């Protein structure tokens, strides 16, 4: 009984230290901050809800003692909360009727994670609601101070303000989408490490098994349509939701590439080229991957490739 508690508490303390390392200002600290949820996922996936609760509480307490209440609340919402939620979801199971176990599907896990990201954005809107202009104005003022100092005399003011307006519209969505992908990567790393040592409570999840419900298609299409037709704060909110909701479809698109690579003799080279393109190309390539993930529900490319 004592070992699981110590493991969970230790995971939380390591996570808190990773999160707090950002205050050192070093570039290497950014990597540790991005990995702050990894120990928490290890506790959640190895010890279920009790492990996630103890680890999250230990990490939040440490961050609060060193960084203050506001920092602790940010840690709880952005780092400690998701592993607890995802750990609870993915460990849910029932008999499959054939003598095996049916685990909570990865597609629905991504739906919940996207919903969590939208909830975080809603909290950000509420917290900045007392400011004239809200979150948009705060972002615009911060970006204006930063970019005008960086591009003074190099970019015409009209172009600079157009750039600032664009960044304001996409910054929360892209930041939360990136945060979601980092959470997923940490969860996968934790599951892989636990499986290697025989501590994982459920089998690993394959990308090719990600299937999204039709409701997600409707939600994404609705958010994109609202962002195209509305303006101001409503357009800002709809566009942010659309970007967050696109993450599960992006992963479906990536899974198609993985299945296709599995059919090739030099599939590793194809995957390497694909990920290099993801890193060096603009947002249009990402959008193409999302589109392929969106239409996969009707096309069934992974199923066709697996049978060929």
GUFIVO-327001 format. One record per residue: residue number from 1; residue in one letter; x, y, z of N, C-alpha, C, O, CB in turn. Coordinates in steps of 0.1 Angstrom, whole numbers, m for minus. Glycine has a CB too. Layout:
# GUFIVO-327001
 seq type   n.x   n.y   n.z  ca.x  ca.y  ca.z   c.x   c.y   c.z   o.x   o.y   o.z  cb.x  cb.y  cb.z
 NUM    A     X     Y     Z     X     Y     Z     X     Y     Z     X     Y     Z     X     Y     Z
...
***
This chain:
# GUFIVO-327001
 seq type   n.x   n.y   n.z  ca.x  ca.y  ca.z   c.x   c.y   c.z   o.x   o.y   o.z  cb.x  cb.y  cb.z
   1    X     8   m12     0     0     0     0     8    13     0     5    23    m6    m9     0    12
   2    X    20    12     7    28    24     9    35    27    m4    37    39    m8    39    22    20
   3    X    40    16   m12    47    19   m24    39    26   m35    44    36   m41    51     5   m30
   4    X    26    23   m37    19    30   m47    17    45   m43    17    54   m51     5    24   m49
   5    X    15    47   m30    14    61   m25    27    69   m27    26    80   m32    10    62   m10
   6    X    38    63   m24    51    70   m26    54    72   m41    59    82   m45    62    61   m20
   7    X    50    62   m49    52    64   m64    44    75   m69    49    83   m76    48    51   m71
   8    X    31    76   m65    23    86   m69    27   100   m65    28   110   m72     8    84   m65
   9    X    30   101   m52    35   114   m46    48   118   m53    50   130   m56    37   113   m31
  10    X    57   109   m55    70   112   m62    67   117   m76    74   126   m80    79   100   m62
  11    X    58   110   m83    55   115   m97    50   129   m97    53   137  m105    45   105  m103
  12    X    41   132   m87    36   146   m86    47   156   m83    47   167   m89    25   146   m75
  13    X    56   152   m74    67   162   m71    76   164   m83    80   175   m85    75   157   m59
  14    X    79   153   m90    87   155  m102    80   163  m112    86   172  m119    91   141  m108
  15    X    67   161  m114    59   169  m123    60   184  m119    61   193  m128    45   164  m124
  16    X    58   187  m106    58   200  m102    72   207  m104    72   219  m108    55   201   m87
  17    X    82   200  m102    96   205  m104    98   208  m119   104   218  m123   107   196   m99
  18    X    93   199  m128    94   201  m142    87   214  m146    92   222  m154    88   189  m150
  19    X    75   216  m141    67   227  m144    73   240  m139    73   250  m146    53   226  m137
  20    X    79   240  m127    86   252  m122    99   255  m128   104   266  m126    87   250  m107
  21    X   105   245  m135   118   247  m141   118   259  m151   128   264  m154   123   235  m148
  22    X   106   262  m156   105   273  m166   110   286  m161   114   295  m168    91   274  m171
  23    X   109   288  m147   113   301  m142   128   303  m142   133   315  m140   108   302  m127
  24    X   135   293  m145   150   294  m146   154   302  m159   164   308  m159   157   281  m146
  25    X   145   302  m169   147   310  m181   156   303  m191   159   309  m201   153   323  m177
  26    X   161   291  m188   169   284  m198   161   277  m208   150   274  m206   178   274  m190
  27    X   167   275  m220   160   269  m231   157   254  m228   147   249  m231   169   270  m244
  28    X   167   248  m221   164   234  m217   153   232  m208   146   221  m208   177   228  m211
  29    X   150   242  m200   139   241  m191   125   240  m198   116   234  m192   138   253  m181
  30    X   124   245  m210   112   244  m217   108   230  m220    97   226  m219   113   252  m231
  31    X   118   221  m223   116   207  m225   110   201  m213   101   193  m214   129   200  m229
  32    X   116   204  m201   111   198  m189    96   203  m186    88   195  m181   120   202  m177
  33    X    94   215  m189    80   221  m187    70   213  m196    59   210  m192    80   236  m190
  34    X    74   211  m208    65   204  m217    63   189  m213    52   183  m216    71   204  m231
  35    X    72   184  m205    71   170  m200    64   169  m186    65   159  m180    84   163  m200
  36    X    59   180  m181    54   181  m168    43   171  m165    41   166  m154    50   195  m164
  37    X    35   168  m176    24   159  m174    28   144  m175    20   135  m171    13   162  m184
  38    X    40   141  m179    44   128  m181    44   119  m168    38   108  m168    58   128  m187
  39    X    50   124  m157    49   116  m145    35   114  m140    32   103  m135    58   123  m134
  40    X    27   124  m142    13   123  m138     5   112  m146    m3   105  m141     5   136  m139
  41    X     8   111  m159     2   101  m167     7    87  m163    m1    78  m163     5   103  m182
  42    X    20    86  m159    25    74  m154    17    69  m142    14    57  m141    40    75  m151
  43    X    15    78  m133     7    75  m121    m7    71  m124   m13    62  m118     8    86  m110
  44    X   m13    79  m133   m27    76  m137   m29    63  m144   m39    56  m141   m32    88  m145
  45    X   m20    60  m153   m22    48  m161   m17    35  m154   m21    24  m158   m14    49  m174
  46    X    m9    37  m143    m4    25  m136   m13    23  m123   m14    11  m119    10    27  m132
  47    X   m18    33  m117   m25    32  m105   m40    38  m105   m46    39   m95   m18    39   m94
  48    X   m44    41  m117   m58    45  m119   m61    58  m111   m52    66  m109   m68    34  m115
  49    X   m74    60  m108   m78    73  m102   m71    76   m89   m66    88   m87   m93    73   m99
  50    X   m69    67   m80   m61    70   m67   m47    75   m70   m43    85   m64   m60    58   m58
  51    X   m40    69   m80   m27    74   m83   m27    87   m89   m18    96   m86   m20    64   m92
  52    X   m36    90   m98   m37   103  m104   m41   114   m94   m36   125   m95   m48   103  m116
  53    X   m49   111   m85   m53   120   m74   m42   124   m65   m39   136   m63   m65   115   m66
  54    X   m35   114   m61   m23   117   m52   m12   124   m59    m7   134   m54   m17   104   m46
  55    X    m9   120   m71     1   127   m79    m3   141   m82     5   150   m81     4   119   m92
  56    X   m15   143   m86   m20   157   m90   m20   166   m77   m16   178   m78   m34   157   m96
  57    X   m24   161   m66   m24   168   m54   m10   172   m49    m7   183   m45   m31   161   m42
  58    X     0   163   m50    13   165   m46    20   176   m55    26   185   m50    22   152   m46
  59    X    18   175   m68    23   184   m77    17   198   m75    25   208   m75    21   180   m91
  60    X     4   199   m73    m3   212   m71     2   218   m58     4   230   m58   m18   210   m71
  61    X     4   210   m48     9   216   m35    23   222   m36    25   232   m31     8   205   m24
  62    X    31   214   m43    45   219   m45    45   232   m53    52   242   m49    54   209   m52
  63    X    38   232   m64    37   244   m72    32   256   m64    36   267   m66    29   242   m85
  64    X    21   253   m56    15   264   m49    25   270   m38    25   282   m36     3   259   m42
  65    X    32   261   m31    41   265   m21    52   274   m27    57   284   m20    47   253   m14
  66    X    57   271   m39    68   278   m45    63   290   m54    69   301   m53    77   269   m53
  67    X    53   287   m62    49   297   m72    37   305   m68    34   315   m75    46   290   m84
  68    X    30   301   m57    18   309   m53     5   302   m58     5   293   m66    19   323   m59
  69    X    m6   308   m54   m19   302   m56   m23   302   m71   m28   292   m77   m30   309   m48
  70    X   m21   314   m78   m24   315   m92   m16   305  m100   m22   299  m110   m22   329   m97
  71    X    m4   303   m98     5   294  m105     0   280  m103    m1   271  m112    19   295  m101
  72    X    m4   277   m90    m9   263   m87   m22   261   m94   m24   249   m99   m11   262   m72
  73    X   m31   271   m95   m44   269  m103   m41   266  m117   m48   258  m124   m53   281  m101
  74    X   m31   273  m123   m28   271  m137   m22   257  m139   m25   250  m149   m18   281  m141
  75    X   m14   253  m130    m8   239  m130   m19   229  m129   m20   219  m137     2   237  m119
  76    X   m29   231  m120   m40   221  m118   m48   220  m131   m52   209  m134   m48   226  m106
  77    X   m51   231  m137   m60   231  m149   m52   226  m161   m58   218  m169   m65   245  m152
  78    X   m40   230  m163   m33   227  m176   m25   214  m175   m23   207  m185   m24   238  m180
  79    X   m20   210  m163   m11   199  m162   m17   187  m154   m16   176  m159     2   203  m155
  80    X   m22   190  m142   m27   179  m134   m41   174  m138   m44   162  m136   m27   184  m119
  81    X   m49   183  m143   m63   178  m146   m64   168  m157   m70   158  m155   m71   190  m150
  82    X   m57   170  m169   m59   161  m180   m55   147  m177   m62   137  m181   m51   166  m192
  83    X   m43   144  m170   m40   130  m168   m50   123  m159   m53   111  m161   m26   129  m161
  84    X   m56   130  m149   m66   124  m141   m79   120  m150   m84   109  m148   m71   133  m130
  85    X   m83   129  m158   m94   127  m167   m91   116  m177   m99   106  m178   m98   139  m175
  86    X   m80   116  m184   m77   106  m194   m74    93  m188   m79    83  m193   m65   111  m202
  87    X   m68    93  m176   m65    80  m169   m78    73  m165   m80    61  m167   m57    82  m157
  88    X   m88    81  m160  m101    76  m157  m108    70  m169  m115    60  m168  m109    86  m150
  89    X  m107    77  m180  m114    73  m192  m109    60  m198  m116    50  m200  m114    84  m202
  90    X   m96    60  m201   m90    49  m208   m89    36  m200   m88    26  m206   m76    53  m212
  91    X   m91    37  m187   m91    25  m179  m105    19  m177  m106     8  m171   m84    27  m166
  92    X  m115    26  m182  m128    20  m182  m129     8  m191  m124     9  m203  m139    31  m185
  93    X  m136    m2  m187  m137   m14  m196  m149   m22  m192  m155   m20  m181  m124   m23  m195
  94    X  m153   m31  m201  m164   m40  m199  m161   m53  m206  m153   m53  m216  m178   m34  m203
  95    X  m168   m64  m203  m166   m77  m211  m171   m74  m225  m182   m68  m227  m174   m89  m204
  96    X  m164   m80  m235  m168   m78  m249  m178   m89  m254  m182   m88  m266  m156   m77  m257
  97    X  m182   m98  m245  m191  m108  m249  m184  m120  m256  m191  m130  m259  m201  m103  m259
  98    X  m171  m119  m258  m164  m130  m265  m152  m135  m256  m143  m141  m260  m158  m126  m278
  99    X  m154  m133  m243  m143  m137  m234  m132  m127  m232  m122  m130  m225  m138  m150  m238
 100    X  m133  m116  m239  m122  m106  m238  m127   m94  m230  m137   m94  m224  m117  m102  m252
 101    X  m120   m83  m232  m123   m70  m226  m124   m59  m236  m115   m58  m244  m112   m67  m215
 102    X  m134   m51  m235  m136   m40  m244  m132   m27  m236  m138   m24  m226  m150   m39  m249
 103    X  m122   m21  m241  m117    m9  m234  m123     4  m240  m128     4  m251  m101    m8  m235
 104    X  m123    15  m232  m128    27  m237  m120    31  m250  m108    32  m250  m126    39  m226
 105    X  m128    35  m260  m121    37  m273  m113    49  m274  m116    59  m268  m132    37  m284
 106    X  m102    49  m281   m93    61  m282  m100    73  m288   m97    84  m285   m80    57  m290
 107    X  m109    70  m298  m115    82  m305  m123    90  m295  m123   102  m295  m124    77  m316
 108    X  m131    83  m286  m139    90  m276  m130    97  m266  m134   108  m260  m149    81  m269
 109    X  m118    91  m263  m109    98  m254  m104   111  m260  m103   121  m253   m96    89  m252
 110    X  m102   112  m273   m98   124  m279  m109   134  m279  m107   146  m278   m94   121  m294
 111    X  m122   129  m280  m133   138  m280  m134   145  m266  m136   157  m265  m147   131  m282
 112    X  m132   138  m255  m132   143  m242  m120   153  m240  m122   164  m234  m130   132  m231
 113    X  m108   150  m246   m97   159  m245   m99   172  m252   m95   182  m247   m84   152  m250
 114    X  m105   171  m264  m109   183  m271  m119   192  m263  m118   204  m263  m114   180  m285
 115    X  m128   185  m257  m138   192  m249  m131   199  m237  m135   210  m233  m149   183  m244
 116    X  m121   192  m231  m114   198  m220  m107   211  m225  m106   221  m218  m104   188  m214
 117    X  m101   210  m237   m94   222  m242  m104   234  m244  m100   245  m241   m87   219  m255
 118    X  m116   231  m249  m126   241  m251  m130   247  m238  m132   259  m236  m138   236  m259
 119    X  m131   238  m228  m135   243  m214  m124   252  m209  m127   262  m202  m137   231  m205
 120    X  m111   249  m211  m100   258  m206  m101   271  m213   m99   281  m207   m87   251  m210
 121    X  m104   271  m226  m106   284  m233  m118   292  m227  m117   304  m226  m108   282  m248
 122    X  m129   285  m224  m140   292  m218  m136   298  m204  m141   309  m201  m152   282  m216
 123    X  m128   291  m197  m123   297  m184  m115   309  m186  m116   319  m179  m115   286  m176
 124    X  m107   309  m197   m98   321  m200  m107   332  m203  m105   344  m200   m89   317  m212
 125    X  m118   330  m211  m128   341  m214  m134   346  m202  m136   358  m201  m138   336  m224
 126    X  m138   337  m193  m145   342  m180  m135   350  m172  m139   361  m166  m150   330  m173
 127    X  m123   346  m171  m113   353  m162  m110   366  m168  m106   375  m160  m100   344  m161
 128    X  m111   368  m181  m107   381  m187  m120   389  m190  m119   400  m197   m99   379  m199
 129    X  m131   384  m186  m144   391  m189  m145   405  m183  m153   413  m189  m155   382  m185
 130    X  m139   407  m172  m140   420  m166  m131   431  m173  m133   443  m169  m136   419  m152
 131    X  m123   427  m182  m114   437  m189  m122   442  m201  m129   434  m208  m101   430  m193
 132    X  m121   455  m204  m128   460  m215  m122   454  m228  m110   456  m231  m126   476  m216
 133    X  m130   447  m236  m126   440  m248  m122   426  m245  m120   418  m255  m114   447  m253
 134    X  m121   422  m232  m118   408  m229  m104   403  m233   m95   410  m234  m129   399  m234
 135    X  m104   390  m236   m92   383  m239   m86   388  m252   m73   389  m253   m94   368  m240
 136    X   m94   392  m262   m89   397  m274   m80   410  m272   m70   411  m278  m100   400  m284
 137    X   m86   419  m264   m79   431  m262   m65   429  m254   m55   435  m257   m87   441  m254
 138    X   m66   420  m244   m54   417  m237   m43   411  m246   m31   415  m245   m56   407  m226
 139    X   m47   402  m255   m37   396  m264   m32   407  m274   m20   407  m277   m43   384  m272
 140    X   m41   415  m279   m37   425  m289   m27   435  m282   m17   438  m289   m49   433  m294
 141    X   m29   439  m270   m20   448  m264    m7   442  m261     4   448  m264   m26   453  m250
 142    X    m7   429  m257     6   423  m254    14   421  m267    26   423  m268     4   409  m247
 143    X     7   416  m278    14   414  m291    18   427  m297    29   427  m303     5   406  m300
 144    X    11   438  m295    14   451  m301    27   456  m294    36   461  m301     3   461  m299
 145    X    28   454  m281    41   459  m275    53   450  m279    63   456  m281    39   458  m259
 146    X    51   437  m280    62   429  m284    66   431  m299    78   432  m302    58   414  m282
 147    X    56   431  m308    59   431  m322    64   445  m327    72   446  m335    47   427  m330
 148    X    58   455  m321    63   469  m325    77   471  m321    85   478  m327    54   480  m319
 149    X    81   465  m309    95   467  m305   104   458  m314   116   463  m317    96   462  m290
 150    X   100   447  m318   108   438  m327   109   443  m341   119   442  m348   103   424  m326
 151    X    98   449  m346    97   452  m361    97   467  m363    92   472  m373    85   446  m367
 152    X   102   475  m353   102   489  m354   109   494  m367   121   491  m368   107   496  m342
 153    X   102   501  m376   108   507  m388   110   496  m399   115   500  m410   121   513  m384
 154    X   108   484  m396   110   473  m407    98   469  m414    98   464  m425   117   461  m400
 155    X    86   470  m407    73   466  m413    64   478  m412    63   484  m402    67   454  m405
 156    X    57   481  m423    47   492  m423    37   490  m412    33   478  m410    40   494  m437
 157    X    32   500  m406    23   499  m394    10   492  m398     5   484  m391    20   513  m389
 158    X     5   495  m411    m7   488  m415    m5   473  m416   m14   466  m411   m11   494  m429
 159    X     6   469  m421     9   454  m422    11   449  m408     7   437  m406    21   452  m431
 160    X    17   456  m400    20   451  m386     7   449  m379     6   439  m372    29   461  m379
 161    X    m3   458  m380   m15   456  m373   m23   445  m379   m31   438  m371   m23   469  m373
 162    X   m23   443  m392   m29   432  m398   m24   419  m392   m31   409  m390   m28   432  m413
 163    X   m10   418  m391    m4   406  m385    m8   404  m371   m11   393  m367    12   408  m386
 164    X    m9   415  m363   m13   414  m349   m27   408  m348   m30   400  m340   m12   427  m342
 165    X   m36   414  m356   m50   409  m356   m51   394  m360   m59   387  m354   m59   418  m366
 166    X   m43   390  m369   m43   376  m373   m38   367  m361   m44   357  m358   m35   373  m385
 167    X   m27   371  m355   m22   364  m344   m31   363  m332   m33   352  m326    m9   370  m339
 168    X   m38   374  m330   m48   374  m319   m59   364  m321   m63   357  m312   m54   388  m317
 169    X   m64   363  m334   m74   353  m337   m70   339  m336   m78   330  m331   m79   356  m351
 170    X   m58   336  m339   m54   322  m339   m46   317  m327   m44   305  m325   m46   319  m352
 171    X   m41   327  m319   m31   323  m309   m37   313  m298   m31   303  m295   m26   335  m302
 172    X   m49   316  m292   m54   307  m282   m57   293  m288   m54   283  m281   m67   313  m276
 173    X   m63   292  m300   m66   279  m306   m53   271  m309   m53   259  m306   m73   281  m319
 174    X   m43   278  m315   m31   270  m318   m23   266  m306   m17   256  m305   m22   279  m327
 175    X   m23   275  m295   m17   272  m283   m23   260  m276   m17   251  m271   m16   284  m273
 176    X   m37   260  m276   m44   249  m269   m43   236  m277   m43   225  m272   m58   253  m267
 177    X   m43   237  m291   m41   225  m299   m27   219  m297   m26   207  m296   m43   229  m314
 178    X   m17   228  m297    m4   223  m294    m3   216  m280     4   206  m279     6   234  m295
 179    X    m9   223  m270    m9   217  m257   m16   203  m257   m11   194  m250   m16   227  m247
 180    X   m27   202  m264   m34   189  m265   m25   178  m271   m24   167  m266   m46   190  m274
 181    X   m17   182  m282    m8   172  m288     3   168  m278     7   157  m278    m3   178  m301
 182    X     8   178  m271    18   175  m261    13   165  m250    20   156  m246    24   188  m254
 183    X     1   167  m246    m5   158  m236    m6   144  m241    m3   134  m234   m19   163  m232
 184    X   m11   143  m254   m12   130  m260     2   123  m261     3   111  m259   m19   131  m274
 185    X    12   131  m265    25   125  m266    30   120  m253    36   109  m252    35   135  m272
 186    X    28   128  m242    32   124  m229    25   111  m224    31   103  m218    30   135  m219
 187    X    12   111  m227     4    99  m224     9    87  m231    10    76  m225   m11   101  m227
 188    X    13    88  m244    18    77  m251    32    72  m246    34    60  m245    19    80  m266
 189    X    40    82  m242    53    78  m236    52    71  m223    59    62  m220    62    91  m235
 190    X    42    76  m215    40    70  m202    35    56  m204    40    46  m197    30    78  m193
 191    X    25    54  m213    20    40  m215    30    31  m220    31    19  m216     8    41  m225
 192    X    39    36  m229    50    27  m235    59    23  m224    63    12  m224    57    35  m246
 193    X    63    32  m215    73    29  m205    66    19  m195    73    10  m190    77    42  m197
 194    X    54    21  m191    47    12  m182    45    m2  m188    47   m12  m181    33    18  m178
 195    X    42    m2  m201    41   m15  m207    54   m23  m208    54   m35  m206    36   m14  m222
 196    X    65   m16  m209    78   m22  m210    81   m29  m196    87   m40  m196    89   m12  m213
 197    X    77   m23  m185    80   m28  m172    68   m37  m167    69   m42  m156    83   m17  m162
 198    X    58   m39  m175    47   m47  m171    38   m41  m161    31   m48  m153    52   m60  m165
 199    X    37   m27  m160    29   m20  m150    17   m14  m156     9    m9  m149    38    m9  m144
 200    X    15   m15  m169     3    m9  m176    m9   m17  m173    m9   m29  m173     5    m8  m191
 201    X   m20   m10  m170   m33   m16  m166   m41   m19  m178   m50   m27  m177   m41    m7  m157
 202    X   m38   m14  m190   m46   m17  m202   m36   m18  m214   m25   m13  m214   m56    m6  m205
 203    X   m40   m25  m224   m31   m26  m236   m29   m12  m243   m38    m3  m241   m37   m36  m246
 204    X   m19   m11  m250   m16     1  m258   m27     4  m268   m34    m5  m273    m3     1  m264
 205    X   m29    16  m272   m39    21  m282   m31    24  m295   m21    30  m295   m47    33  m277
 206    X   m37    18  m306   m31    21  m319   m38    32  m326   m50    34  m324   m32     8  m327
 207    X   m30    40  m333   m36    52  m340   m46    47  m350   m56    55  m352   m25    60  m347
 208    X   m44    36  m356   m53    31  m367   m67    28  m361   m77    27  m368   m48    19  m374
 209    X   m68    27  m348   m81    24  m341   m89    36  m338  m100    35  m332   m79    15  m329
 210    X   m84    48  m341   m91    60  m337  m103    62  m347  m101    64  m359   m81    73  m338
 211    X  m115    62  m341  m127    64  m349  m134    75  m341  m137    74  m329  m135    51  m351
 212    X  m138    85  m348  m145    97  m342  m160    96  m345  m164    92  m356  m140   110  m347
 213    X  m169    99  m335  m183    99  m337  m187   110  m347  m180   120  m348  m190   101  m324
 214    X  m199   108  m353  m204   118  m363  m206   132  m356  m205   142  m363  m217   113  m369
 215    X  m209   132  m343  m211   144  m336  m199   153  m337  m200   166  m337  m214   142  m322
 216    X  m187   148  m337  m174   156  m339  m174   162  m352  m169   174  m354  m162   147  m336
 217    X  m178   155  m363  m178   161  m376  m188   173  m376  m185   183  m382  m182   150  m387
 218    X  m199   171  m370  m209   182  m370  m204   194  m362  m206   205  m366  m222   177  m364
 219    X  m197   191  m351  m192   202  m342  m181   210  m350  m181   222  m349  m186   196  m330
 220    X  m172   203  m357  m161   210  m364  m167   218  m375  m163   229  m377  m151   200  m369
 221    X  m176   212  m383  m182   219  m394  m190   231  m389  m189   242  m396  m191   210  m402
 222    X  m197   230  m378  m204   241  m373  m195   252  m368  m198   264  m370  m213   236  m361
 223    X  m184   248  m361  m175   259  m357  m168   266  m368  m166   278  m368  m164   252  m348
 224    X  m164   259  m379  m158   265  m390  m169   274  m397  m165   286  m401  m153   255  m401
 225    X  m181   270  m398  m191   278  m404  m194   291  m396  m196   301  m402  m204   270  m406
 226    X  m194   289  m383  m197   301  m374  m185   311  m375  m187   323  m376  m198   297  m360
 227    X  m173   306  m376  m161   314  m377  m161   322  m390  m156   333  m391  m148   306  m376
 228    X  m167   316  m401  m167   322  m414  m178   333  m415  m177   343  m422  m169   312  m425
 229    X  m189   331  m408  m201   340  m409  m201   351  m398  m207   361  m401  m213   332  m408
 230    X  m195   348  m387  m196   358  m376  m185   367  m375  m175   366  m384  m198   350  m362
 231    X  m185   376  m366  m174   386  m365  m171   389  m350  m179   384  m341  m177   399  m372
 232    X  m160   396  m347  m157   400  m334  m155   389  m324  m148   379  m328  m168   408  m329
 233    X  m160   390  m312  m157   380  m302  m163   366  m305  m157   356  m302  m163   385  m289
 234    X  m175   366  m312  m180   353  m316  m172   346  m326  m170   334  m325  m195   355  m321
 235    X  m166   353  m335  m158   347  m345  m145   342  m338  m140   331  m342  m154   357  m356
 236    X  m140   350  m329  m128   346  m321  m130   333  m314  m122   324  m314  m124   357  m311
 237    X  m142   332  m307  m145   319  m300  m147   308  m309  m143   297  m306  m157   322  m291
 238    X  m154   310  m320  m157   299  m330  m144   294  m336  m143   282  m338  m167   303  m340
 239    X  m135   303  m340  m123   299  m347  m114   291  m337  m108   281  m340  m115   311  m352
 240    X  m114   296  m324  m106   288  m314  m111   274  m312  m104   265  m312  m106   296  m301
 241    X  m125   273  m311  m131   260  m310  m128   251  m322  m125   239  m320  m146   261  m308
 242    X  m128   257  m334  m126   249  m346  m111   244  m346  m109   232  m350  m128   258  m358
 243    X  m102   252  m342   m88   247  m342   m86   236  m332   m79   226  m335   m78   259  m338
 244    X   m92   237  m320   m91   227  m310   m98   214  m315   m92   203  m313   m97   231  m296
 245    X  m110   215  m321  m117   203  m325  m110   197  m337  m113   185  m340  m131   207  m329
 246    X  m101   204  m344   m94   198  m355   m83   188  m351   m79   180  m359   m88   208  m364
 247    X   m79   188  m338   m68   180  m334   m71   165  m335   m63   157  m341   m65   183  m319
 248    X   m83   160  m331   m86   146  m333   m86   142  m348   m82   131  m351  m100   142  m327
 249    X   m91   151  m356   m91   147  m371   m77   147  m376   m74   140  m385  m100   157  m378
 250    X   m69   156  m371   m55   156  m375   m48   142  m372   m41   137  m380   m47   167  m368
 251    X   m51   137  m360   m45   124  m356   m51   113  m365   m44   103  m368   m48   121  m342
 252    X   m64   114  m369   m69   104  m378   m62   104  m391   m58    94  m397   m84   106  m380
 253    X   m59   117  m396   m52   118  m409   m38   113  m408   m33   106  m417   m51   133  m412
 254    X   m31   115  m396   m18   109  m394   m19    94  m394   m10    87  m399   m12   115  m381
 255    X   m29    88  m388   m30    74  m387   m32    68  m401   m27    57  m404   m42    70  m379
 256    X   m38    75  m411   m39    70  m425   m25    69  m431   m22    60  m437   m48    80  m433
 257    X   m17    79  m428    m3    79  m433     5    67  m427    12    61  m434     4    92  m429
 258    X     2    64  m414     9    53  m408     5    40  m414    13    31  m417     7    53  m393
 259    X    m8    38  m417   m13    26  m423    m7    25  m437    m3    14  m441   m28    26  m423
 260    X    m7    36  m444    m1    35  m458    14    32  m457    18    24  m466    m3    49  m465
 261    X    21    37  m448    35    34  m446    37    20  m443    47    14  m448    42    43  m436
 262    X    28    14  m436    29     0  m433    28    m9  m445    32   m21  m444    19    m4  m423
 263    X    22    m4  m456    21   m12  m468    33   m11  m477    34   m17  m487     9    m8  m475
 264    X    43    m2  m473    54     1  m482    66    m6  m477    68    m9  m465    57    16  m482
 265    X    75    m9  m487    88   m16  m483    97    m7  m475   104   m11  m466    95   m21  m496
 266    X    97     6  m479   105    16  m471    96    26  m464    97    38  m466   115    24  m481
 267    X    87    20  m456    77    28  m449    83    38  m440    78    49  m438    67    20  m442
 268    X    94    35  m433   100    44  m424   105    57  m431   104    68  m425   112    37  m417
 269    X   110    55  m443   114    67  m451   102    76  m454   103    88  m454   121    63  m464
 270    X    91    70  m458    79    77  m461    74    85  m449    70    97  m450    68    68  m466
 271    X    74    78  m437    70    85  m425    80    96  m421    75   107  m416    69    75  m413
 272    X    92    94  m423   102   105  m420   100   117  m428   100   128  m423   117   100  m422
 273    X    97   115  m441    95   126  m450    82   133  m446    81   145  m446    93   121  m465
 274    X    72   125  m442    59   131  m438    61   140  m426    56   152  m426    49   120  m435
 275    X    68   135  m416    70   143  m404    79   155  m406    77   166  m400    75   135  m393
 276    X    88   154  m415    97   166  m419    88   176  m425    89   188  m422   108   161  m428
 277    X    79   172  m434    70   182  m441    61   188  m430    58   200  m432    62   175  m451
 278    X    57   181  m420    48   187  m410    56   198  m403    50   208  m399    44   176  m400
 279    X    69   196  m401    77   206  m393    80   218  m401    81   229  m396    89   199  m388
 280    X    82   216  m415    88   227  m422    78   235  m431    80   246  m436    99   222  m431
 281    X    66   229  m433    56   235  m442    47   244  m433    47   244  m421    48   224  m450
 282    X    38   251  m440    29   261  m434    16   253  m429    15   241  m430    26   273  m443
 283    X     7   261  m425    m5   256  m419   m14   249  m429   m22   240  m426   m14   266  m413
 284    X   m12   251  m442   m20   245  m453   m18   230  m453   m27   222  m455   m17   251  m466
 285    X    m6   226  m451    m3   211  m451   m10   205  m439   m15   194  m440    12   208  m450
 286    X   m10   211  m427   m17   206  m416   m32   205  m419   m39   196  m415   m15   215  m403
 287    X   m37   215  m426   m51   216  m429   m55   204  m438   m66   198  m437   m55   229  m436
 288    X   m46   201  m447   m48   189  m457   m49   176  m449   m58   168  m451   m37   188  m467
 289    X   m40   175  m439   m41   163  m430   m54   162  m423   m60   151  m421   m29   162  m420
 290    X   m59   174  m418   m71   174  m411   m83   170  m420   m92   163  m416   m74   188  m405
 291    X   m83   175  m432   m93   172  m442   m94   157  m445  m105   151  m445   m91   180  m455
 292    X   m82   151  m446   m82   136  m449   m88   129  m436   m95   119  m438   m68   132  m451
 293    X   m84   134  m424   m90   128  m412  m105   130  m411  m112   121  m406   m83   133  m400
 294    X  m110   141  m416  m124   144  m416  m132   135  m425  m143   130  m422  m127   159  m420
 295    X  m127   132  m437  m134   124  m447  m132   109  m445  m138   101  m452  m131   129  m461
 296    X  m123   106  m437  m120    91  m435  m132    84  m430  m134    72  m433  m109    90  m424
 297    X  m141    90  m423  m154    84  m418  m162    78  m430  m168    68  m428  m162    94  m410
 298    X  m161    85  m441  m169    80  m453  m160    72  m463  m165    63  m469  m175    92  m460
 299    X  m148    76  m464  m139    70  m474  m134    56  m469  m133    47  m477  m127    79  m477
 300    X  m130    55  m456  m125    43  m450  m112    38  m456  m110    27  m459  m135    32  m453
 301    X  m103    48  m458   m90    45  m464   m82    35  m456   m75    26  m462   m82    58  m466
 302    X   m82    36  m443   m74    27  m435   m79    13  m436   m71     3  m437   m75    31  m420
 303    X   m92    11  m437   m98    m2  m438   m95    m8  m452   m91   m20  m453  m113    m2  m437
 304    X   m95     0  m462   m92    m4  m476   m77    m8  m477   m73   m18  m483   m95     7  m486
 305    X   m68     0  m471   m54    m3  m471   m51   m15  m463   m42   m23  m467   m46     9  m466
 306    X   m58   m17  m452   m55   m29  m444   m59   m42  m451   m53   m53  m449   m62   m29  m431
 307    X   m69   m41  m460   m74   m53  m467   m66   m56  m480   m65   m67  m485   m88   m52  m470
 308    X   m59   m45  m485   m52   m47  m498   m39   m55  m496   m32   m57  m506   m50   m33  m504
***
